């Protein structure tokens, strides 16, 4: 299992459209991917849980990946979040 912490820079946070794109990207991988936001652990594949976490600008989240393609999944998902500036 590998993990990386990312600070959300997007002024709107991880709102519905961006959460949907993030979940779609997470579903491309075979690894188990979990996001830790505060005290919550959320499946990165579940858009309703991602939206319910209410991830806002300046909040740090940790992405945990475990599986055969964990390195690529973590690299792609952190790059996706780093590029989110509207």
Secondary structure, 3 states (H helix, E strand, C coil): CEEEEEECCCCCCCCHHHHHHHHHHHCCCCCEEEEEECCEEEECCCHHHHHHCCCCCCCEEEEEEECCCHHHHHHHHHHHHHCCCC
